[in-house]
Amino acid sequence: MRALALMPGLWAVAWLIVDGAGYCLTAGAAFALIAFAMVLFGVGECFHGPAHQALVADIGPAHLRGRYFAVHSLSWGLAGTVGPAVGGFILAAAPFALWPLASLVCVIAALGVLSIERFIPGKLQRIPREDALVPTLAEAPG
């Protein structure tokens, strides 16, 4: 769950870097700093993908797992539709307000993930789970 919370934490930092670079810098310096922010954003995605997919797979009962993944996919599709629309209005009204607001949403998401950790069964809080690990050659029977 901490790996899952790390993604929005890194995204919050990335969005603040984008805002600061756009507000304080010009041309090449802004480009370099925004490029660094996007690398940070990508690293955040790397923490999110494996943890989130595994959590969805483990939480859903076998007979409903397809539905759990469908809702998961729907949430990303909905965010991809609503986010740009809302963000466009914010950018039009106050261009430098969007990125701090996005950072705030990410911090709230990270805190939300950490706050629900106690409701996740203990065996699902760490990935990979010990019972799911493949034995090494030294531990293999025979």
Secondary structure, DSSP 8 states (H G I E B T S, - for coil): -HHHHHHHHHHHHHHHHHHHHHHH--HHHHHHHHHHHHHHHHHHHHHHHHHHHHHHHHHS-GGGHHHHHHHHHHHHHHHHHHHHHHHHHHHHH-TTTHHHHHHHHHHHHHHHHHHHGGGS-GGGSSSS-GGG----TTTS--
